[in-house]
Amino acid sequence: MGLVVMKFGGSSVADADKIKNVARRVMETRDAGNKVVVVVSAPGDTTDDLITWAEKITADPDEREMDMLLSTGEQMSIALLAMAIKDKGYKAISLTGAQVGILTDKVHNMAKIVHIPTKKIRKELRKGNIVVVAGFQGITEDEDITTLGRGGSDLTAVALASVLKADICEIFTDVQGVYTTDPHIVHEARKLDIISYDEMLEMAGLGAQVMQARSIEVAKKFNIDIHVRSTFSHEKGTIITREVSKMEDVVVRGIASDKNQAKISIIDLPDKPGVAASMFTELASKGINVDMIIQSSAADGRNDISFTVSHKDLLKTLEVMDKIKRELGATEVIHDRNVAKISIVGVGMRSHVGIASKMFSALARAGINIEMISTSEIKISCVIKNVHVEKAVKVIHKAFNLDKKKN
């Protein structure tokens, strides 16, 4: 008898019929002779609705109380799913993150898991129960409820699979698996049979919405295989697993795009040691995550620095940069929120040449200007105008023949 962790997202439990469908999927896995732990998100748009309620009460909701509020969405899902399973004659029990004992740090809205005891879940599994756990939430040592950030149910599922030593962690969603790019943009986008942790981590961090990046980090650390598949189909999805040598045969695995980007440039900075350090230290102290960075070559002892941040951090970033401009004697700070990041990802880049030139040539032929470039071993990212994103994805997808099966 194996142990399977199954996670269902909000779209999978959006209404009563969908919850009953999830119950059937869970019971099928149980009937196959497995012990089953299920992790569920809040139904449909419940989390967004709760946020809207809070914003109608106050423009600056208290973070502790927001966690108290948002955690109720998952409680709805676990209770209703457990009811649906029991209605069919199976044994089931619903548990909140606190009841499981998912211990987190004290950072509200973006908590990190510190420890998960397995005693409670194993006890219920021995009783023959299907254990239904609320995703996205935990509890501090002071017994305050915390949430794990957007997509946190993925993290709950992978973390539980790790501590329970599950045979597989299945992530059910409203798509068939992980695709070479967004199929809404490129109709020829192809579902991948397999993708490495590093590739998926890059894809998730670059804007692909299939899985939360932190959950992939945990899966890689503890070598947990993840099967991303559709709630509404029994077809095999995409396996996220450790890298093997044959993966390098595929040069580019996929394309990700992110319109949630803003570009900031500080002009005419003094070219001397410590300037960049002081600027980015100040940004970090305000909790601002800086992505791509470029610095122009110095002229007359002055240079320019440009970088990108997410839209949500733009106003805060501009406040910090106005202060830095005065302190460092720069000429001006300019910004552009009408940009986007487009990236290609593949472990095969390590052993193949000419990848960057092929990407840049494809964009040039399409008349798309590149404003910034960033690279790593398995990724190349470009900042372009956001109006060109769909066109850019299409031409790059075609340039690398990603519609043809290679994996």
C-alpha positions in Angstrom: 0.0 0.0 0.0 1.4 3.3 -1.1 1.0 6.8 0.4 -0.2 9.5 -2.0 -0.5 13.2 -1.3 -3.1 14.8 -3.6 -3.5 18.6 -3.8 -6.5 20.3 -5.5 -6.5 24.0 -6.3 -9.4 26.5 -6.0 -10.7 25.9 -9.5 -11.0 22.2 -8.7 -13.3 22.9 -5.7 -15.1 26.0 -7.0 -18.6 24.6 -6.5 -20.6 21.6 -5.2 -20.3 19.5 -8.4 -16.6 20.1 -8.6 -16.1 19.1 -4.9 -18.0 15.9 -5.6 -15.8 15.2 -8.6 -12.7 15.7 -6.4 -14.2 13.3 -3.9 -14.5 10.7 -6.7 -10.8 11.2 -7.7 -9.7 10.8 -4.1 -11.9 7.6 -3.6 -10.4 6.1 -6.8 -6.9 6.6 -5.4 -8.0 5.0 -2.1 -9.7 2.1 -4.0 -6.3 1.5 -5.7 -5.0 0.5 -2.3 -3.3 3.7 -1.3 -3.3 5.7 1.9 -4.4 9.2 0.9 -3.7 12.7 2.3 -5.6 15.5 0.4 -4.6 19.2 0.5 -7.1 21.7 -0.8 -7.2 25.4 -1.5 -10.1 27.8 -0.9 -13.0 27.4 -3.3 -12.8 29.4 -6.6 -12.3 33.1 -6.0 -13.0 32.9 -2.2 -9.5 34.3 -1.2 -9.9 37.2 -3.6 -13.4 37.9 -2.3 -12.2 37.9 1.3 -9.4 40.3 0.4 -12.0 42.6 -1.2 -14.1 42.4 2.0 -11.1 43.5 4.1 -10.3 46.4 1.7 -13.9 47.6 2.2 -13.3 47.8 5.9 -9.8 49.4 5.9 -7.2 50.6 3.4 -4.5 49.0 5.5 -5.7 45.7 6.9 -3.7 44.3 9.9 -1.6 41.4 8.7 -2.4 39.1 11.7 -6.1 39.6 11.1 -5.8 39.1 7.4 -4.3 35.7 8.1 -7.2 34.9 10.4 -9.6 35.9 7.7 -8.0 34.3 4.7 -7.5 30.9 6.5 -11.3 30.5 6.6 -11.5 29.8 2.9 -9.6 26.5 3.2 -11.7 25.5 6.1 -14.7 25.6 3.9 -13.1 23.3 1.3 -11.8 20.7 3.7 -15.2 20.4 5.6 -17.2 20.2 2.3 -14.8 17.7 0.7 -14.8 15.5 3.8 -18.6 15.5 3.8 -18.6 14.5 0.1 -16.3 11.6 0.8 -18.2 10.4 3.9 -21.5 10.6 1.9 -20.1 7.8 -0.3 -19.4 5.6 2.7 -15.6 6.2 3.0 -13.9 7.3 6.2 -12.5 10.8 6.2 -11.5 13.6 8.5 -10.8 17.3 7.9 -7.9 19.0 9.7 -6.8 22.7 9.7 -3.1 23.5 9.5 -3.2 24.2 13.2 -4.8 20.8 14.0 -2.0 19.1 12.0 0.5 21.2 13.8 2.1 22.9 10.8 4.5 25.2 12.7 5.6 28.3 10.9 7.7 31.4 11.7 5.9 34.6 12.7 5.9 36.4 9.3 2.2 37.0 8.5 1.0 36.6 4.9 4.2 35.0 3.8 5.2 32.5 6.6 7.8 29.8 6.2 7.2 26.3 7.5 9.5 25.4 10.4 8.3 21.9 11.3 5.4 19.5 10.6 4.8 16.7 13.1 3.4 13.6 11.5 1.8 12.0 14.6 -1.8 13.3 14.1 -1.9 12.4 10.4 -0.4 9.0 10.8 -2.9 8.2 13.6 -5.8 9.1 11.4 -4.4 7.1 8.5 -4.1 4.0 10.7 -7.8 4.4 11.5 -8.5 4.1 7.8 -9.3 7.8 7.3 -8.7 9.8 4.1 -7.1 12.8 5.7 -8.2 16.2 4.2 -5.8 19.0 5.2 -6.3 22.8 4.7 -3.5 24.2 2.5 -1.9 27.6 2.7 -1.9 27.9 6.5 0.0 27.1 9.6 0.4 28.2 13.2 3.1 30.0 15.2 4.5 29.0 18.6 2.2 31.7 20.0 -0.8 29.9 18.4 -1.4 32.7 15.8 -2.7 31.5 12.5 -0.4 32.3 9.5 -0.7 31.9 5.8 2.1 30.9 3.3 1.6 33.3 0.5 -0.1 32.9 -2.9 0.0 29.4 -4.1 0.8 28.2 -0.5 -1.3 25.1 -0.8 1.3 23.7 -3.2 3.9 24.2 -0.5 1.7 22.5 2.1 1.3 19.5 -0.2 5.0 19.1 -1.0 6.0 19.6 2.6 3.5 17.0 3.8 4.8 14.6 1.1 8.3 15.1 2.4 7.7 14.5 6.1 5.3 11.6 5.4 7.7 10.1 2.9 4.9 9.8 0.3 5.4 7.8 -2.9 4.2 10.7 -5.0 2.8 14.2 -4.7 0.0 14.9 -7.2 -0.9 18.5 -8.0 -4.3 18.7 -9.6 -5.3 21.8 -11.5 -7.5 23.0 -14.4 -4.8 22.3 -17.0 -3.3 19.0 -18.3 0.2 19.7 -17.0 3.1 22.0 -17.6 3.3 23.4 -21.2 6.1 24.7 -23.3 4.4 28.1 -22.9 1.0 29.5 -22.1 -1.4 27.7 -24.5 -3.7 30.7 -24.4 -1.0 32.6 -26.3 0.4 29.8 -28.5 -2.2 27.2 -29.5 0.6 24.9 -30.6 2.1 24.8 -27.1 2.9 21.3 -26.1 2.4 19.5 -22.8 5.7 18.4 -21.3 6.1 14.8 -20.1 8.9 15.7 -17.7 10.7 18.7 -16.5 13.6 19.1 -14.0 13.3 20.9 -10.6 15.6 23.6 -11.8 13.7 24.2 -15.0 10.4 24.3 -13.2 11.8 26.6 -10.5 12.9 29.0 -13.2 9.6 28.8 -15.0 7.6 29.4 -11.8 9.8 32.3 -10.8 9.6 33.9 -14.3 5.8 34.1 -14.4 4.5 30.6 -15.2 1.4 30.2 -12.9 1.3 26.3 -12.7 3.1 26.0 -9.4 4.5 28.1 -6.5 8.3 28.5 -6.7 8.8 27.8 -3.0 7.1 24.4 -3.3 9.5 23.4 -6.1 12.5 24.4 -3.9 11.2 22.1 -1.1 10.6 19.3 -3.6 14.1 19.6 -4.9 15.6 19.7 -1.5 13.9 16.5 -0.4 13.7 14.8 -3.8 9.9 14.6 -4.0 8.5 13.7 -7.4 5.5 15.9 -8.4 2.9 14.9 -10.9 1.1 18.0 -12.2 -2.2 16.8 -13.8 -5.8 17.8 -14.6 -8.6 17.4 -12.1 -11.0 16.8 -15.0 -9.0 14.2 -16.9 -7.3 10.9 -16.1 -4.5 11.6 -18.7 -1.0 11.6 -17.5 0.3 15.1 -16.8 3.9 16.4 -16.3 6.4 14.8 -13.8 8.7 17.3 -12.0 11.7 15.4 -10.9 15.5 15.5 -10.5 17.7 16.2 -13.5 19.1 13.3 -15.5 21.7 13.5 -18.3 19.2 13.0 -21.2 17.4 16.2 -20.2 20.3 18.1 -21.8 19.2 16.9 -25.2 16.4 19.4 -25.0 18.0 22.8 -25.4 14.9 24.9 -24.5 12.2 23.4 -22.3 9.8 26.3 -22.2 9.0 30.0 -22.4 7.7 32.1 -19.6 6.4 35.7 -19.7 5.6 38.2 -17.0 3.8 41.5 -17.5 3.9 42.3 -13.8 7.1 44.3 -14.3 8.3 47.9 -13.9 11.6 49.3 -15.0 13.4 51.9 -12.9 16.5 53.9 -14.0 18.6 56.2 -11.9 20.6 58.6 -14.1 24.1 60.1 -13.7 25.2 58.4 -10.5 28.8 58.9 -9.2 31.0 56.0 -10.4 32.7 55.0 -7.1 32.8 52.0 -4.8 29.8 51.5 -2.5 27.2 53.4 -4.5 25.4 50.3 -5.8 25.7 48.6 -2.5 24.1 51.4 -0.6 21.3 51.7 -3.1 20.3 48.0 -3.2 20.8 47.7 0.6 18.2 50.4 1.1 15.8 48.7 -1.3 16.3 45.4 0.5 15.6 47.0 3.9 12.2 48.0 2.6 11.4 44.4 1.5 11.6 45.3 -2.2 12.7 42.3 -4.4 14.9 43.6 -7.3 15.0 41.4 -10.4 17.1 42.3 -13.4 19.9 44.8 -13.1 22.1 46.6 -15.7 24.7 49.3 -15.2 26.0 51.5 -18.0 29.7 52.0 -18.5 31.1 55.0 -16.8 31.6 58.4 -18.6 33.2 61.3 -16.9 33.0 59.5 -13.6 29.2 59.0 -13.8 27.0 56.1 -14.8 23.3 54.9 -14.9 21.8 51.9 -13.3 18.5 50.3 -14.3 16.6 47.4 -12.6 13.1 45.8 -12.5 10.6 45.3 -9.7 7.1 44.0 -9.6 4.2 46.4 -10.0 3.1 46.1 -6.4 6.5 47.4 -5.3 6.7 50.3 -7.8 5.4 53.1 -5.6 7.5 52.0 -2.6 10.5 51.7 -4.9 10.1 55.2 -6.3 9.9 56.7 -2.8 13.2 55.0 -1.9 14.9 56.0 -5.1 13.9 59.7 -4.7 15.7 59.6 -1.4 18.7 57.9 -2.9 18.8 60.4 -5.8 19.2 63.2 -3.3 21.7 61.5 -1.1 24.0 60.3 -4.0 23.6 63.3 -6.2 22.1 61.6 -9.2 20.3 63.7 -11.9 16.9 61.9 -12.0 14.9 58.7 -11.5 12.7 57.6 -14.4 10.3 54.6 -14.5 8.3 52.6 -17.0 5.5 50.2 -15.9 4.7 49.2 -19.5 7.4 46.6 -19.8 7.4 42.8 -19.5 9.9 40.0 -19.1 10.2 37.1 -21.5 12.4 34.1 -20.7 13.5 30.8 -22.2 14.5 28.0 -19.9 16.3 24.7 -20.4 19.1 22.7 -18.8 20.3 22.0 -22.3 21.7 25.5 -22.5 24.6 24.4 -20.4 25.9 22.2 -23.3 24.7 24.0 -26.4 25.9 27.2 -28.0 24.1 29.8 -30.0 21.0 29.9 -27.9 21.1 33.6 -27.1 21.7 34.6 -30.7 18.7 32.5 -31.9 16.4 34.1 -29.3 17.7 37.7 -30.1 17.5 37.1 -33.9 13.9 35.9 -33.6 13.0 39.1 -31.7 14.9 41.3 -34.1 13.1 39.8 -37.2 9.8 40.5 -35.4 10.8 44.1 -34.9 10.9 43.8 -31.1 13.5 45.8 -29.2 15.3 44.4 -26.2 15.7 46.8 -23.3 17.5 44.6 -20.7 19.1 41.1 -20.8 19.8 38.7 -17.9 21.2 35.2 -18.1 22.0 32.2 -15.9 23.2 28.7 -16.7 19.7 27.5 -17.8 17.8 30.8 -18.5 17.9 33.9 -20.7 15.5 36.7 -19.9 14.8 39.9 -21.8 12.8 43.0 -20.9 10.6 44.3 -23.8 7.6 46.5 -24.1 4.6 44.7 -22.7 2.5 45.3 -25.9 4.9 42.9 -27.7 4.7 40.0 -25.2 2.3 37.7 -27.1 4.2 38.3 -30.4 7.5 37.6 -28.8 6.3 34.3 -27.2 5.0 33.1 -30.6 8.2 33.9 -32.6 10.5 32.4 -30.0 8.3 29.3 -29.6 8.5 28.8 -33.4 12.3 29.6 -33.5 13.1 26.8 -31.1 10.5 24.4 -32.6 8.9 23.9 -29.3 5.7 22.5 -30.9 7.6 19.4 -31.8 8.0 16.6 -29.2 11.5 16.1 -27.9 11.0 15.0 -24.3 
